Amino acid sequence: WKDGKAQKSKPPVEAMLNSAAAAKPAPEIEIADRLILPMVNVCVACLREGIVDSADLVDGAMIFGTGFAPFRGGPLHYARKRGVEEVRAKLRELQAAHGERFRPDDGWDLLK
């Protein structure tokens, strides 16, 4: 109250959301890589091991079966578009930093 009148402000929840959104940093690319690239790597292993006959089938199965982002074209399409060597290098980097679970599969040459 000021001079007999209520001073209006944003509701507390709205104020918190606005300040949290302003203070929240953009998602880090490494976190996305740590989540997505192991899945892509397993897809490469499935192709190499003959579990799936083609990269297109892997991509379709991952889109329809797991909800992989359709606009990315599937995990193997994503890897090709990003660059097979770049993905492989990033997996090696993650392996060095976080362990063997990020070791690139031997089947990456199949995507070239």
Rosetta constraint file for C-alpha pairs under 8 A:
AtomPair CA 1 CA 5 HARMONIC 5.22 0.50
AtomPair CA 1 CA 6 HARMONIC 4.39 0.50
AtomPair CA 1 CA 7 HARMONIC 5.50 0.50
AtomPair CA 2 CA 6 HARMONIC 6.41 0.50
AtomPair CA 2 CA 7 HARMONIC 6.58 0.50
AtomPair CA 10 CA 14 HARMONIC 6.35 0.50
AtomPair CA 10 CA 15 HARMONIC 5.83 0.50
AtomPair CA 11 CA 15 HARMONIC 6.18 0.50
AtomPair CA 12 CA 16 HARMONIC 6.11 0.50
AtomPair CA 13 CA 17 HARMONIC 6.17 0.50
AtomPair CA 14 CA 18 HARMONIC 6.12 0.50
AtomPair CA 15 CA 19 HARMONIC 6.15 0.50
AtomPair CA 16 CA 20 HARMONIC 5.89 0.50
AtomPair CA 17 CA 21 HARMONIC 5.97 0.50
AtomPair CA 18 CA 22 HARMONIC 6.18 0.50
AtomPair CA 19 CA 23 HARMONIC 6.08 0.50
AtomPair CA 20 CA 24 HARMONIC 5.82 0.50
AtomPair CA 27 CA 31 HARMONIC 7.53 0.50
AtomPair CA 27 CA 32 HARMONIC 7.86 0.50
AtomPair CA 28 CA 32 HARMONIC 6.78 0.50
AtomPair CA 29 CA 33 HARMONIC 6.20 0.50
AtomPair CA 30 CA 34 HARMONIC 6.05 0.50
AtomPair CA 31 CA 35 HARMONIC 6.39 0.50
AtomPair CA 32 CA 36 HARMONIC 6.00 0.50
AtomPair CA 33 CA 37 HARMONIC 5.29 0.50
AtomPair CA 34 CA 38 HARMONIC 6.87 0.50
AtomPair CA 34 CA 94 HARMONIC 7.46 0.50
AtomPair CA 35 CA 39 HARMONIC 7.40 0.50
AtomPair CA 36 CA 40 HARMONIC 6.40 0.50
AtomPair CA 37 CA 41 HARMONIC 5.97 0.50
AtomPair CA 37 CA 87 HARMONIC 7.55 0.50
AtomPair CA 37 CA 91 HARMONIC 7.07 0.50
AtomPair CA 37 CA 102 HARMONIC 8.00 0.50
AtomPair CA 38 CA 42 HARMONIC 6.24 0.50
AtomPair CA 38 CA 101 HARMONIC 7.54 0.50
AtomPair CA 38 CA 102 HARMONIC 6.18 0.50
AtomPair CA 39 CA 43 HARMONIC 6.32 0.50
AtomPair CA 39 CA 75 HARMONIC 7.68 0.50
AtomPair CA 40 CA 44 HARMONIC 6.38 0.50
AtomPair CA 40 CA 75 HARMONIC 5.30 0.50
AtomPair CA 40 CA 76 HARMONIC 6.50 0.50
AtomPair CA 40 CA 79 HARMONIC 7.35 0.50
AtomPair CA 41 CA 45 HARMONIC 6.38 0.50
AtomPair CA 41 CA 104 HARMONIC 6.41 0.50
AtomPair CA 41 CA 105 HARMONIC 6.15 0.50
AtomPair CA 42 CA 46 HARMONIC 6.20 0.50
AtomPair CA 42 CA 105 HARMONIC 7.57 0.50
AtomPair CA 43 CA 47 HARMONIC 6.34 0.50
AtomPair CA 43 CA 58 HARMONIC 6.67 0.50
AtomPair CA 43 CA 75 HARMONIC 7.33 0.50
AtomPair CA 43 CA 76 HARMONIC 7.22 0.50
AtomPair CA 44 CA 48 HARMONIC 6.15 0.50
AtomPair CA 44 CA 76 HARMONIC 7.38 0.50
AtomPair CA 44 CA 105 HARMONIC 6.82 0.50
AtomPair CA 44 CA 107 HARMONIC 5.81 0.50
AtomPair CA 44 CA 108 HARMONIC 6.35 0.50
AtomPair CA 45 CA 49 HARMONIC 5.97 0.50
AtomPair CA 45 CA 105 HARMONIC 5.99 0.50
AtomPair CA 45 CA 106 HARMONIC 7.48 0.50
AtomPair CA 45 CA 107 HARMONIC 6.02 0.50
AtomPair CA 46 CA 50 HARMONIC 6.18 0.50
AtomPair CA 46 CA 51 HARMONIC 5.10 0.50
AtomPair CA 46 CA 52 HARMONIC 6.06 0.50
AtomPair CA 47 CA 51 HARMONIC 6.09 0.50
AtomPair CA 47 CA 52 HARMONIC 5.34 0.50
AtomPair CA 47 CA 53 HARMONIC 6.65 0.50
AtomPair CA 47 CA 54 HARMONIC 6.61 0.50
AtomPair CA 47 CA 55 HARMONIC 6.76 0.50
AtomPair CA 47 CA 58 HARMONIC 7.51 0.50
AtomPair CA 47 CA 107 HARMONIC 7.46 0.50
AtomPair CA 48 CA 106 HARMONIC 7.83 0.50
AtomPair CA 48 CA 107 HARMONIC 5.11 0.50
AtomPair CA 48 CA 110 HARMONIC 7.38 0.50
AtomPair CA 52 CA 57 HARMONIC 6.74 0.50
AtomPair CA 52 CA 58 HARMONIC 6.49 0.50
AtomPair CA 53 CA 57 HARMONIC 6.95 0.50
AtomPair CA 54 CA 58 HARMONIC 6.54 0.50
AtomPair CA 55 CA 59 HARMONIC 6.18 0.50
AtomPair CA 55 CA 76 HARMONIC 6.44 0.50
AtomPair CA 55 CA 77 HARMONIC 7.98 0.50
AtomPair CA 56 CA 60 HARMONIC 6.09 0.50
AtomPair CA 57 CA 61 HARMONIC 5.94 0.50
AtomPair CA 58 CA 62 HARMONIC 6.11 0.50
AtomPair CA 58 CA 74 HARMONIC 7.61 0.50
AtomPair CA 58 CA 75 HARMONIC 7.90 0.50
AtomPair CA 58 CA 76 HARMONIC 7.47 0.50
AtomPair CA 59 CA 63 HARMONIC 6.15 0.50
AtomPair CA 59 CA 73 HARMONIC 6.81 0.50
AtomPair CA 59 CA 74 HARMONIC 4.12 0.50
AtomPair CA 59 CA 75 HARMONIC 5.85 0.50
AtomPair CA 59 CA 76 HARMONIC 6.19 0.50
AtomPair CA 59 CA 77 HARMONIC 7.08 0.50
AtomPair CA 60 CA 64 HARMONIC 6.06 0.50
AtomPair CA 60 CA 65 HARMONIC 7.96 0.50
AtomPair CA 60 CA 74 HARMONIC 6.59 0.50
AtomPair CA 61 CA 65 HARMONIC 5.25 0.50
AtomPair CA 61 CA 66 HARMONIC 7.55 0.50
AtomPair CA 62 CA 66 HARMONIC 5.19 0.50
AtomPair CA 62 CA 67 HARMONIC 6.53 0.50
AtomPair CA 62 CA 68 HARMONIC 5.64 0.50
AtomPair CA 62 CA 74 HARMONIC 6.39 0.50
AtomPair CA 62 CA 75 HARMONIC 7.31 0.50
AtomPair CA 63 CA 67 HARMONIC 4.85 0.50
AtomPair CA 63 CA 68 HARMONIC 4.48 0.50
AtomPair CA 63 CA 69 HARMONIC 6.44 0.50
AtomPair CA 63 CA 70 HARMONIC 5.77 0.50
AtomPair CA 63 CA 73 HARMONIC 7.84 0.50
AtomPair CA 63 CA 74 HARMONIC 5.92 0.50
AtomPair CA 64 CA 68 HARMONIC 7.46 0.50
AtomPair CA 68 CA 72 HARMONIC 7.95 0.50
AtomPair CA 68 CA 74 HARMONIC 6.40 0.50
AtomPair CA 68 CA 75 HARMONIC 7.41 0.50
AtomPair CA 69 CA 73 HARMONIC 7.24 0.50
AtomPair CA 69 CA 74 HARMONIC 6.91 0.50
AtomPair CA 70 CA 74 HARMONIC 6.29 0.50
AtomPair CA 72 CA 77 HARMONIC 7.19 0.50
AtomPair CA 72 CA 78 HARMONIC 5.71 0.50
AtomPair CA 73 CA 77 HARMONIC 5.50 0.50
AtomPair CA 73 CA 78 HARMONIC 6.32 0.50
AtomPair CA 74 CA 78 HARMONIC 6.04 0.50
AtomPair CA 75 CA 79 HARMONIC 6.19 0.50
AtomPair CA 76 CA 80 HARMONIC 6.21 0.50
AtomPair CA 76 CA 111 HARMONIC 7.82 0.50
AtomPair CA 77 CA 81 HARMONIC 6.08 0.50
AtomPair CA 78 CA 82 HARMONIC 6.01 0.50
AtomPair CA 79 CA 83 HARMONIC 5.84 0.50
AtomPair CA 79 CA 84 HARMONIC 5.67 0.50
AtomPair CA 79 CA 87 HARMONIC 6.48 0.50
AtomPair CA 80 CA 84 HARMONIC 5.37 0.50
AtomPair CA 80 CA 111 HARMONIC 7.00 0.50
AtomPair CA 80 CA 112 HARMONIC 7.77 0.50
AtomPair CA 82 CA 86 HARMONIC 6.99 0.50
AtomPair CA 82 CA 87 HARMONIC 7.10 0.50
AtomPair CA 83 CA 87 HARMONIC 6.23 0.50
AtomPair CA 84 CA 88 HARMONIC 6.08 0.50
AtomPair CA 84 CA 108 HARMONIC 7.21 0.50
AtomPair CA 84 CA 111 HARMONIC 7.07 0.50
AtomPair CA 84 CA 112 HARMONIC 7.00 0.50
AtomPair CA 85 CA 89 HARMONIC 5.97 0.50
AtomPair CA 86 CA 90 HARMONIC 6.12 0.50
AtomPair CA 87 CA 91 HARMONIC 6.15 0.50
AtomPair CA 88 CA 92 HARMONIC 6.30 0.50
AtomPair CA 88 CA 104 HARMONIC 6.07 0.50
AtomPair CA 88 CA 108 HARMONIC 7.56 0.50
AtomPair CA 89 CA 93 HARMONIC 6.19 0.50
AtomPair CA 90 CA 94 HARMONIC 6.12 0.50
AtomPair CA 91 CA 95 HARMONIC 5.96 0.50
AtomPair CA 91 CA 102 HARMONIC 5.50 0.50
AtomPair CA 91 CA 103 HARMONIC 6.24 0.50
AtomPair CA 91 CA 104 HARMONIC 5.82 0.50
AtomPair CA 92 CA 96 HARMONIC 6.22 0.50
AtomPair CA 92 CA 102 HARMONIC 6.90 0.50
AtomPair CA 92 CA 103 HARMONIC 6.15 0.50
AtomPair CA 92 CA 104 HARMONIC 6.56 0.50
AtomPair CA 93 CA 97 HARMONIC 6.34 0.50
AtomPair CA 94 CA 98 HARMONIC 5.59 0.50
AtomPair CA 94 CA 99 HARMONIC 7.21 0.50
AtomPair CA 94 CA 102 HARMONIC 5.96 0.50
AtomPair CA 95 CA 99 HARMONIC 4.65 0.50
AtomPair CA 95 CA 100 HARMONIC 5.46 0.50
AtomPair CA 95 CA 101 HARMONIC 6.83 0.50
AtomPair CA 95 CA 102 HARMONIC 4.62 0.50
AtomPair CA 95 CA 103 HARMONIC 5.50 0.50
AtomPair CA 96 CA 100 HARMONIC 7.91 0.50
AtomPair CA 98 CA 102 HARMONIC 7.39 0.50
AtomPair CA 99 CA 103 HARMONIC 7.69 0.50
AtomPair CA 104 CA 108 HARMONIC 7.52 0.50
AtomPair CA 107 CA 111 HARMONIC 7.77 0.50
AtomPair CA 108 CA 112 HARMONIC 7.51 0.50
